[in-house]
Amino acid sequence: MRSHTVFIALLCHALFSHVLAAGTIRSIFLFKDVLKSNTTALQTSGFNTLIIFGVGVLPNGDIMYYSNTPGSKDVLVASGGSYVGGDALATKVRTFKTGINTTVTRLEISMNAQNIRALMASPGPGATTPLYRNFAALKTAWTLDAVNNDDESVYDTASTVSFARMLGAIGYRYTIAPYTVPSFWAGVVAGANRDLKDLLLDKVYLQCYDGGAGNVPATWRASLGMAVVPVLWVINDSKPVYGQSPAQAREQFAQWSREGGGMAGGGYWNDYDIEKMGSSYEEYGYVLQDVFR
């Protein structure tokens, strides 16, 4: 009887650990042109969430992908309610979740708030508008799970919530990447998730570098009412003072845990610098796997 009880306890513990691991975010922002990034390393280094940076909305509701990479060109990816970004780009993005041995289960695009306020005012967030149809087409073409809001200048709550709700109607989740103005982001969280049991705004990627270098996850959790995913900048030559080696990242995540937690996982900014500086995806990924089990 005792051995049977111990077996059941161990089984429950294993199942519980699996559930925790499945719900923990291990993320990295993709600043580099995805057509030139190391797809295999991104698939197999333990990351489960990739956030493609550099998507923008034009005044007419078309969607651009900005490559941010020398030698690459910006690409119009959705227009007139259709995907127009080309098969090679779509195939590459979809492969992140479908490749052999991939650990990636969630794909997001990250954008700022330019033109959103005007488009929410006219023609609005309806299902027949160009913006709605373009985001629907992009979701299908790239098999996207969420849209990330990296607003660092506009901070208009009403239009942000309206846009988030529009994306929810399409089938996206909505996430945010704040570094300051917690009162604004608290309003967005409340408005996007109002009256929803299945949360629309389900992830917060907290910038903990550069302008957000002093941010503490537990403090932001208290402000927003939900756990956050702190994001650290990897070793880089742009602003090296903010760069964190894998060992430094491990210690920082551990320190925040000691200070009260408030974390739903962890992440990094960005893949371009890992490849440029000759750093290891595997080492950075292992830190997240080990710390956020």
C-alpha positions in Angstrom: 0.0 0.0 0.0 2.8 2.4 0.9 4.7 1.8 -2.4 1.4 2.3 -4.3 0.9 5.6 -2.5 4.4 6.8 -3.2 4.0 5.9 -6.9 0.8 7.9 -7.1 2.4 10.9 -5.4 5.4 10.7 -7.8 3.1 10.5 -10.8 1.1 13.5 -9.6 4.3 15.5 -9.1 5.5 14.6 -12.6 2.2 15.6 -14.1 2.1 18.8 -12.1 5.7 19.6 -13.2 4.7 19.0 -16.8 1.8 21.4 -16.6 4.0 24.1 -15.1 6.6 23.6 -17.8 4.0 23.7 -20.6 2.7 27.0 -19.3 6.0 28.7 -18.8 7.3 31.1 -21.5 10.8 30.7 -22.9 11.0 33.5 -25.4 13.2 35.4 -27.8 12.5 38.4 -30.0 13.6 38.0 -33.6 15.2 41.3 -34.7 17.0 39.7 -37.6 15.4 39.1 -41.0 13.9 35.6 -40.5 14.9 34.6 -44.0 18.6 35.0 -42.8 18.3 33.8 -39.2 19.6 30.5 -37.9 16.3 28.6 -38.0 17.6 25.3 -36.7 19.2 27.0 -33.6 16.0 28.8 -32.9 14.0 25.6 -33.2 16.2 23.4 -31.1 17.6 25.5 -28.2 14.7 25.3 -25.9 12.7 28.4 -26.8 8.9 27.8 -27.0 7.9 31.3 -28.1 9.3 33.4 -30.9 8.3 37.0 -31.3 9.0 38.4 -34.8 9.9 42.1 -34.4 9.5 44.8 -37.0 5.9 44.5 -38.3 4.2 47.8 -38.9 0.8 49.1 -40.1 0.6 51.7 -42.9 -2.1 54.5 -42.9 -4.3 52.5 -45.3 -4.2 49.3 -43.2 -1.6 47.4 -45.1 1.0 45.5 -43.1 4.8 45.7 -43.6 7.6 43.5 -42.4 10.7 45.6 -41.7 13.8 43.4 -42.0 16.2 45.4 -39.8 19.1 43.5 -41.4 21.8 44.8 -43.7 21.3 43.5 -47.2 17.6 42.8 -46.7 14.6 44.7 -48.0 11.3 45.6 -46.2 8.4 43.5 -47.4 4.7 44.3 -47.8 3.1 41.2 -46.4 -0.6 41.9 -46.4 -2.7 44.2 -48.6 -6.3 44.2 -49.8 -7.2 41.4 -47.4 -4.6 39.0 -48.9 -1.2 37.8 -48.0 1.3 39.2 -50.5 4.7 38.6 -48.7 5.7 35.6 -50.9 5.9 31.9 -50.3 9.5 31.8 -49.2 8.9 34.1 -46.2 5.6 32.4 -45.2 7.2 29.0 -45.4 10.2 30.1 -43.3 8.0 31.5 -40.6 5.7 28.5 -40.5 8.7 26.2 -40.2 9.6 27.6 -36.8 6.7 25.5 -35.4 6.7 22.6 -37.8 10.4 21.7 -38.2 11.9 18.4 -36.9 12.7 18.6 -33.2 11.4 22.1 -32.8 10.4 23.2 -29.3 8.6 26.3 -30.6 4.8 26.2 -30.0 3.9 29.9 -30.2 4.6 32.6 -32.8 4.0 36.3 -32.4 4.6 39.4 -34.3 5.7 42.6 -32.6 4.6 46.1 -33.7 4.4 49.6 -32.5 1.2 51.7 -32.3 1.7 53.9 -35.4 -1.6 54.6 -37.3 -3.6 52.4 -35.0 -5.5 55.3 -33.3 -6.5 56.8 -36.7 -7.6 53.4 -38.1 -9.7 52.5 -35.1 -11.4 55.9 -35.5 -12.0 55.4 -39.2 -12.9 53.0 -40.7 -12.9 51.2 -37.3 -12.3 47.6 -36.2 -15.1 45.9 -38.2 -14.6 42.6 -40.0 -14.9 44.2 -43.5 -12.2 46.8 -42.9 -8.8 46.5 -44.7 -6.9 46.2 -41.3 -9.1 43.3 -40.1 -8.8 41.4 -43.3 -5.1 42.0 -43.6 -4.4 40.7 -40.1 -6.7 37.7 -40.8 -4.7 36.9 -44.0 -1.3 37.2 -42.2 -2.4 35.0 -39.4 -3.3 32.2 -41.8 -0.2 32.6 -43.9 2.2 32.7 -41.0 0.2 30.5 -38.6 0.5 33.2 -36.0 -0.8 32.9 -32.4 -0.5 36.4 -31.1 0.2 40.1 -31.8 2.6 41.9 -29.5 2.3 45.6 -28.7 5.6 47.4 -28.3 4.1 50.9 -28.1 6.7 53.4 -26.8 5.2 56.7 -27.8 1.4 56.9 -28.5 -0.1 55.4 -25.3 -3.8 55.8 -26.3 -5.8 53.4 -24.2 -9.1 53.5 -26.1 -7.7 52.7 -29.5 -5.3 50.1 -28.1 -8.1 48.2 -26.5 -10.3 48.5 -29.6 -7.4 47.1 -31.7 -6.8 44.3 -29.2 -10.4 43.3 -29.3 -10.4 43.3 -33.1 -7.4 40.9 -33.1 -9.2 38.7 -30.6 -12.2 38.5 -33.0 -9.8 37.2 -35.7 -8.4 34.6 -33.3 -5.2 36.1 -32.1 -4.0 36.5 -28.5 -2.7 39.9 -27.6 0.5 40.6 -25.7 2.4 43.7 -24.5 6.0 44.7 -24.1 6.1 47.6 -21.7 9.1 49.3 -20.2 7.5 52.3 -18.6 4.1 54.0 -17.9 2.5 51.1 -15.9 -0.7 53.0 -15.4 -1.3 53.0 -19.2 -0.6 49.3 -19.5 -2.8 48.4 -16.5 -5.7 50.1 -18.4 -4.9 48.1 -21.5 -4.9 44.8 -19.5 -8.2 45.7 -17.9 -9.8 46.8 -21.1 -8.6 44.0 -23.3 -9.6 41.3 -20.8 -12.8 42.8 -19.5 -15.6 40.2 -19.1 -13.4 37.5 -20.6 -12.7 34.2 -18.7 -10.3 33.1 -21.5 -7.9 36.0 -21.4 -7.2 37.9 -24.7 -4.2 39.7 -23.3 -2.4 36.7 -21.9 1.3 37.6 -21.8 3.4 40.6 -20.6 7.0 40.8 -21.9 8.6 43.2 -19.5 11.6 45.1 -20.9 14.3 44.9 -18.3 17.1 46.6 -20.2 17.9 50.1 -21.6 15.0 52.3 -20.5 13.5 49.5 -18.5 16.8 48.5 -16.8 15.4 49.2 -13.3 12.2 47.2 -13.7 11.3 44.5 -11.2 8.9 41.8 -12.3 7.2 41.6 -8.9 6.4 45.3 -9.0 4.9 45.1 -12.4 2.9 42.1 -11.5 1.3 44.1 -8.7 0.6 47.0 -11.1 -0.9 44.8 -13.9 -2.5 42.1 -11.8 -0.8 39.3 -13.8 2.6 37.6 -13.9 5.2 39.0 -16.4 7.9 37.6 -18.6 11.1 39.6 -17.9 13.2 40.2 -21.1 17.0 40.7 -20.9 19.3 41.9 -23.7 21.9 39.5 -24.7 25.6 40.4 -25.2 25.7 43.1 -27.9 27.9 45.9 -29.3 25.1 48.4 -29.6 24.7 49.2 -25.9 27.0 46.7 -24.3 26.4 48.0 -20.8 23.0 46.3 -20.9 24.2 43.0 -22.4 23.9 39.9 -20.3 25.8 36.7 -20.7 24.0 33.4 -20.1 25.5 33.2 -16.6 24.5 36.8 -15.9 21.0 36.2 -17.1 20.7 33.1 -14.9 21.7 35.1 -11.8 19.4 38.0 -12.7 16.4 35.7 -13.1 17.3 34.0 -9.8 17.6 37.3 -8.1 14.1 38.4 -9.2 12.8 35.1 -8.0 14.2 35.8 -4.6 12.7 39.3 -4.7 9.2 38.0 -5.0 8.9 36.3 -8.3 6.0 37.6 -10.4 7.3 35.8 -13.4 5.6 33.6 -16.0 8.9 32.7 -17.7 11.7 34.6 -19.2 13.1 35.9 -22.5 15.7 37.7 -24.5 16.2 40.6 -26.8 17.4 39.5 -29.5 18.5 36.9 -32.1 20.5 39.3 -34.3 22.9 40.1 -31.5 23.4 36.4 -30.6 24.5 35.7 -34.1 26.5 38.9 -34.6 28.5 38.4 -31.4 29.0 34.7 -31.9 27.1 33.8 -28.8 25.3 30.5 -28.2 21.6 30.1 -28.7 21.9 26.8 -26.8 23.5 28.4 -23.7 20.9 31.2 -23.5 18.1 28.7 -24.1 19.4 26.3 -21.5 19.2 29.1 -18.9 15.5 29.5 -19.5 14.9 25.7 -19.5 16.7 25.3 -16.2 15.4 28.4 -14.4 11.8 28.2 -15.6 11.0 24.5 -15.4 
